[in-house]
């Protein structure tokens, strides 16, 4: 099915970083990806800066579905993602099937906790670098790091680059470049 629309799941927990989540949701939807925003414990999720987001569905209602990507935003509430029942196993299955797993800011620590970063290169927020290193990852201080079907990034300041990398992985570099042009984005440097 070459023309099938790609899909992405973005689970949210209270304390998520809204800029990382909303920028990613926006860019992926602009790229033509069907994004499902799933509340881990509620239909409304409160961000780290007190922004309330209405989710599309409860996370538990997505458990029997496959997505082309699972994308984890970070933020102070990131550790709550480790408490979402079945998420670690779902991430392992996602990676084992060759489907994309992406995480930004503190969220790569969830990938580390799920055992996905051993022997992988990854980027993350400085405060969780030790968790990634302890899990066997090579931590890089790059804006976005892609290692196979795992994409990681450092934080709010890298959210656009991260979202565009996810879009490129799913829809191709040309689509990501079209989205970047449409939003008048040009990377620093």
Phi, psi and omega in degrees: 000077184297331184264005180295140180286135176287154183233150177220141176250128176237099178281138180239142173236157176305137181092009178291157177276110188296323181296318180295319181289308187292318177300316181294314178303312182300309183296317181295319178293322176299329180278001177088018180266133178281107184260130172251118176264119187243125176280126182294321184230352183206161178285334175245132182238136182261127182282176180294340179246030171066033173261126180266129180244129172278123181274165178285322184204169170283145178303317183302333180280358179253357191298334180266006182256151172256142177237151177290335179214144166243124186239126182249114171283158180262212182117173182300336180273005186307320183301335178294336176297328178294342181265355180287116185306125176081355184296316180301314180296320179297319178296319178297317178294320179301311181293318181296332181272000179080015177265154189293137169235128182224144181208145183231152174068241179277345185296335173302339176295333175290320176297321177297315180297330179278356178082021185267352188253002179299122180077008181256156171268140183205158173242156179194175175293141185308325184291346180247009179304320181297323179295320179292316180298319180295334179273002176095012179274152169266112183274124178248149179261045178261159181301309179224137178236126175247124176230098185067235180260027176237125177242130178229159182207171194269327182167193184310316182295346180248009187299318179295314179299318179299308182299319178294325177294319177295315179300317179297319180298320183275319189247353181100154183298325181295318178295316179298320178295322177298317179296315180301316178296317183297330179261009179057048180260133170222125183297150178296155175104000000 
